[in-house]
Amino acid sequence: MNTISKLLVTGLLSFSVLMPTYAMAAEFADMPDDWTTPALERAVENGLLNGSDGLILPYNNITRAEMAAIMVRAFGANAEADISAFPDVSPDKWYYSEFAKAVKMNAFGGTDDGKLNPENYITYEECFTVVSRVFGLRGIVNEANEEVYDCLDVFFDSDLVADWAKPYMSRIVGNGYWDGIDNMLKPKDYITRAEFAVLMDNMIQVYITEPGTYTELEDGNVLIKANDVTLDTITTDNMIIVGDGVTGTTNLKNITSTSQICVRGGKMVITGKIHHLSALCEGVDIDISGIEERTGKIYLAEGTNLNLGNFYQ
């Protein structure tokens, strides 16, 4: 099983290894043996993908409703939006609550014709849009500080990417989370469960699911899903994301972060040095009155609270 992170609990001399409590990948008879296998195994072990009748169905496409459910589960989202205005999502469907949560997360916003199309398969460009939004990814900018999409041009089919999807796909590609398949982006194709597992594995490598004080982490982007987590004296160039389901306080103590800190739930107190900081959901409370240096920007969703103290850079 994949080691998630190492936890040093204050007062103890030894490390404990946090292990997920989800299904074992070996339980699925159709687990493939190809480039997607490690990511699929970790997706199962971290609860992103569930099987059916002993099968993980790696080559099946994902519906938009299934995508909504996966993102809700990944980030522990509980708050629901009012989606009664969408005529194609009925309250008696299994995915109604999941979509209500996904819309609240700003993962889905509906199509131009006012629909959510829950039972349609999701395309690459739609999928990348959802993921980019949820992670609050920032784009690549030129000298004039304008976002550019040049990173898409190396792919044979870049001209097929819809204009509305270019910012989101370029943020995924430009930040190194997707290399394409056979030099193609396949924006209009439907993404499979295995391919989606690879994308999420590129996005998140470390899941913190237990409270405690962490003084060492494995390399990779970190998703915090537990209340009352402290990252103490950690230097990182990877993203730190706090999930929607967190309601307690996350402490980044003496942090040195050169990447993005993304807060989707609870309260965060930060001391140390930071780069970009994003609060993506209403009700989030961030205290940076104790930080020493900020080199990037602060992005705040409506309804968030930021305590600057005497820090005004």
C-alpha positions as MATLAB code, in Angstrom:
seq = 'MNTISKLLVTGLLSFSVLMPTYAMAAEFADMPDDWTTPALERAVENGLLNGSDGLILPYNNITRAEMAAIMVRAFGANAEADISAFPDVSPDKWYYSEFAKAVKMNAFGGTDDGKLNPENYITYEECFTVVSRVFGLRGIVNEANEEVYDCLDVFFDSDLVADWAKPYMSRIVGNGYWDGIDNMLKPKDYITRAEFAVLMDNMIQVYITEPGTYTELEDGNVLIKANDVTLDTITTDNMIIVGDGVTGTTNLKNITSTSQICVRGGKMVITGKIHHLSALCEGVDIDISGIEERTGKIYLAEGTNLNLGNFYQ';
ca = [
       0.000    0.000    0.000;
       1.166    3.514   -0.707;
       2.735    5.370    2.197;
       0.835    8.611    2.563;
       2.981   10.704    4.864;
       5.114   10.560    7.946;
       3.825   12.032   11.162;
       5.944   13.156   14.088;
       3.639   13.567   17.041;
       4.872   16.029   19.632;
       6.443   14.174   22.539;
       7.198   10.954   20.644;
      10.573    9.952   19.280;
       9.474    7.697   16.454;
       7.611    8.212   13.218;
       4.210    6.712   12.561;
       3.012    5.954    9.048;
      -0.495    7.054    8.144;
      -2.269    4.453    6.060;
      -5.565    4.918    4.217;
      -8.543    2.827    5.255;
     -10.119    2.384    1.830;
     -10.229   -0.672   -0.406;
      -7.092   -2.480   -1.499;
      -6.275   -2.209   -5.190;
      -5.520   -5.939   -5.349;
      -9.207   -6.659   -4.721;
     -10.115   -5.747   -8.296;
      -9.829   -8.470  -10.912;
      -9.511   -6.031  -13.817;
      -6.719   -3.865  -12.401;
      -4.577   -3.201  -15.510;
      -0.839   -3.624  -15.868;
       0.143   -0.506  -17.803;
       1.172    3.126  -17.358;
      -2.004    3.912  -15.416;
      -1.660    1.126  -12.833;
       0.230    2.964  -10.042;
      -2.148    5.919  -10.234;
      -5.205    3.642  -10.236;
      -3.903    1.787   -7.203;
      -3.401    5.023   -5.309;
      -6.819    6.315   -6.422;
      -8.406    3.222   -4.908;
      -6.339    3.352   -1.738;
      -7.117    7.024   -1.174;
     -10.832    6.620   -1.803;
     -11.093    8.552   -5.057;
     -12.378    5.615   -7.103;
     -14.679    2.839   -5.982;
     -15.204   -0.434   -7.767;
     -18.318   -2.345   -8.758;
     -18.810   -6.084   -8.312;
     -15.096   -6.620   -7.828;
     -14.121   -4.536  -10.863;
     -12.460   -1.133  -11.047;
     -13.508   -0.611  -14.704;
     -10.367    1.317  -15.701;
     -11.306    1.940  -19.326;
     -14.859    3.097  -18.705;
     -15.625    6.742  -19.355;
     -16.721    8.966  -16.482;
     -20.064   10.750  -16.450;
     -20.296   14.322  -15.232;
     -22.283   13.068  -12.228;
     -19.555   10.572  -11.372;
     -16.959   13.316  -11.720;
     -18.947   15.490   -9.329;
     -19.117   12.667   -6.801;
     -15.376   11.991   -7.048;
     -14.418   15.630   -6.467;
     -16.821   15.917   -3.540;
     -15.364   12.758   -2.007;
     -11.768   13.834   -2.639;
     -12.164   17.162   -0.844;
     -14.658   16.055    1.805;
     -17.220   18.665    0.737;
     -20.487   18.828    2.684;
     -22.108   22.195    1.914;
     -24.752   22.173   -0.816;
     -25.832   24.818   -3.296;
     -29.419   25.281   -4.434;
     -29.490   23.545   -7.824;
     -33.268   23.519   -8.266;
     -32.896   25.860  -11.267;
     -31.144   23.163  -13.276;
     -33.934   21.277  -15.088;
     -31.921   18.133  -15.830;
     -30.964   17.182  -12.255;
     -33.870   15.576  -10.471;
     -33.964   15.356   -6.636;
     -34.722   11.647   -6.850;
     -31.417   10.854   -8.581;
     -28.467    9.443   -6.620;
     -26.271   12.280   -7.788;
     -28.510   15.194   -6.789;
     -26.773   15.835   -3.468;
     -23.355   15.235   -4.989;
     -24.004   17.784   -7.708;
     -25.348   20.271   -5.160;
     -22.048   19.972   -3.305;
     -19.965   20.126   -6.502;
     -21.733   23.314   -7.605;
     -21.111   24.810   -4.156;
     -17.423   23.937   -4.629;
     -17.467   25.827   -7.953;
     -16.406   22.612   -9.642;
     -19.443   22.798  -11.938;
     -21.363   25.852  -13.028;
     -23.692   24.605  -15.719;
     -23.645   24.981  -19.490;
     -24.734   27.934  -21.599;
     -28.200   26.432  -21.879;
     -28.563   26.214  -18.094;
     -28.000   22.493  -17.691;
     -25.584   20.284  -15.761;
     -25.857   17.295  -18.123;
     -25.208   14.815  -15.297;
     -25.381   11.630  -17.361;
     -23.200   12.850  -20.222;
     -19.657   11.553  -20.317;
     -17.127   14.205  -19.382;
     -14.547   15.318  -21.937;
     -10.913   16.081  -21.260;
     -11.452   19.808  -21.538;
     -14.440   19.680  -19.200;
     -12.536   17.509  -16.727;
      -9.476   19.764  -16.773;
     -11.727   22.775  -16.213;
     -13.246   21.172  -13.111;
      -9.865   20.203  -11.677;
      -8.264   23.567  -12.423;
     -11.117   25.394  -10.706;
     -11.116   23.223   -7.608;
      -7.363   23.512   -7.140;
      -7.397   27.232   -7.862;
      -4.550   26.867  -10.343;
      -2.831   29.989  -11.599;
      -1.860   30.449  -15.232;
       1.432   31.173  -16.922;
       1.829   34.905  -17.579;
       3.995   36.927  -19.976;
       6.050   40.015  -19.197;
       2.905   42.125  -19.378;
       1.364   39.903  -16.681;
      -1.175   38.533  -19.173;
      -2.071   34.864  -19.057;
      -0.808   32.973  -22.108;
      -1.671   29.558  -23.502;
       1.506   28.824  -25.481;
       2.070   25.583  -23.581;
      -0.819   24.038  -25.532;
       0.775   24.704  -28.913;
       3.174   21.730  -28.697;
       0.250   19.311  -29.024;
      -0.947   18.204  -32.466;
      -4.594   18.905  -31.670;
      -4.306   22.143  -29.689;
      -6.553   23.912  -32.211;
      -9.441   21.709  -31.067;
      -9.443   23.173  -27.559;
     -12.479   25.411  -27.057;
     -11.731   29.033  -26.251;
     -13.500   28.765  -22.889;
     -11.341   25.751  -21.952;
      -7.938   27.173  -22.933;
      -7.234   28.927  -19.615;
      -8.043   25.802  -17.620;
      -6.233   23.317  -19.835;
      -3.180   25.563  -20.012;
      -3.069   25.807  -16.217;
      -3.027   22.025  -15.943;
      -0.440   21.582  -18.693;
       1.644   24.660  -17.911;
       2.046   23.684  -14.276;
       3.305   20.249  -15.272;
       0.304   18.126  -14.319;
      -0.361   16.622  -17.763;
       1.947   15.717  -20.660;
      -0.736   14.610  -23.086;
      -1.139   11.194  -24.710;
       0.758   10.513  -27.950;
       1.411   14.258  -28.270;
      -2.294   15.018  -28.128;
      -4.623   16.704  -25.643;
      -7.786   14.989  -26.948;
      -9.959   17.842  -25.627;
     -13.210   16.529  -27.137;
     -12.583   12.884  -26.204;
     -14.064   11.337  -23.087;
     -11.603   10.730  -20.263;
     -11.450    7.226  -18.783;
     -11.341    6.301  -15.133;
      -7.713    5.236  -15.469;
      -6.699    8.448  -17.224;
      -8.482   10.521  -14.606;
      -6.652    8.581  -11.901;
      -3.358    9.585  -13.529;
      -4.390   13.243  -13.572;
      -5.329   13.199   -9.889;
      -2.147   11.317   -9.042;
      -0.206   14.096  -10.745;
      -2.156   16.685   -8.758;
      -1.914   15.126   -5.287;
       0.762   12.834   -3.895;
       0.315   13.279   -0.123;
      -2.984   12.911    1.729;
      -3.182   13.925    5.384;
      -6.197   12.263    6.953;
      -5.350   12.405   10.674;
      -4.882   15.370   13.038;
      -1.435   15.997   14.465;
       1.829   17.848   14.055;
       3.749   16.988   10.903;
       7.419   17.891   10.693;
       8.248   15.835    7.619;
       6.286   14.983    4.488;
       6.922   12.930    1.428;
       7.575   14.955   -1.717;
       4.564   16.180   -3.687;
       1.441   18.305   -3.438;
      -0.369   17.891   -0.121;
      -4.135   17.610    0.459;
      -5.154   18.095    4.078;
      -8.472   16.409    4.898;
      -8.293   16.356    8.712;
      -9.042   18.965   11.356;
      -6.357   20.401   13.611;
      -3.315   19.708   11.467;
      -0.026   21.538   12.013;
       2.809   21.568    9.497;
       5.796   22.619   11.575;
       8.999   24.081   10.075;
       8.513   22.594    6.616;
      10.117   23.932    3.454;
       8.277   23.050    0.269;
       7.939   24.006   -3.382;
       4.739   21.954   -3.669;
       1.103   23.001   -3.297;
      -0.657   22.725    0.054;
      -4.434   22.342   -0.229;
      -6.936   22.254    2.628;
     -10.122   20.378    1.711;
     -13.693   21.641    1.957;
     -14.540   19.212    4.744;
     -12.033   20.710    7.166;
     -13.776   22.763    9.859;
     -10.947   23.144   12.391;
      -7.722   25.126   12.310;
      -4.792   24.288   10.074;
      -1.511   25.736   11.294;
       1.404   26.343    8.956;
       4.081   27.085   11.528;
       7.405   28.500   10.347;
       6.520   27.420    6.811;
       8.697   28.241    3.826;
       6.476   27.828    0.766;
       7.479   28.799   -2.761;
       4.296   27.400   -4.336;
       0.581   27.935   -3.784;
      -1.338   27.495   -0.566;
      -5.000   26.830   -1.325;
      -7.590   26.896    1.482;
     -11.050   25.525    0.801;
     -12.253   24.921    4.359;
     -11.808   25.902    7.996;
      -9.334   28.365    9.419;
      -5.643   28.648    8.593;
      -2.979   30.381   10.654;
       0.346   30.950    8.892;
       3.752   32.027   10.122;
       6.893   32.014    8.000;
       7.349   32.775    4.294;
       4.755   32.204    1.576;
       4.187   32.745   -2.147;
       0.636   32.584   -3.599;
      -2.267   32.193   -1.172;
      -5.858   31.388   -2.215;
      -9.069   31.188   -0.196;
     -11.529   29.572   -2.584;
     -14.720   29.118   -0.553;
     -16.931   31.376    1.508;
     -16.504   31.093    5.259;
     -12.764   30.432    5.075;
     -10.754   32.350    7.685;
      -7.040   33.034    7.129;
      -4.621   34.688    9.555;
      -1.293   35.793    8.035;
      -0.511   38.435   10.644;
       2.565   36.449   11.648;
       4.175   35.865    8.269;
       7.605   37.286    7.521;
       7.458   37.489    3.739;
       5.029   37.097    0.829;
       6.392   36.928   -2.713;
       3.198   36.150   -4.627;
      -0.437   37.216   -4.685;
      -3.463   36.672   -2.477;
      -6.725   35.489   -4.077;
      -9.919   35.655   -2.025;
     -13.346   34.278   -2.813;
     -16.379   36.266   -1.735;
     -17.255   35.622    1.888;
     -13.730   34.847    3.101;
     -11.925   36.609    5.917;
      -8.247   37.608    5.893;
      -6.404   38.874    8.956;
      -3.348   40.822    7.813;
      -2.349   42.238   11.186;
       0.544   44.613   10.629;
       1.577   42.895    7.394;
       0.690   44.944    4.331;
       3.056   43.786    1.570;
];
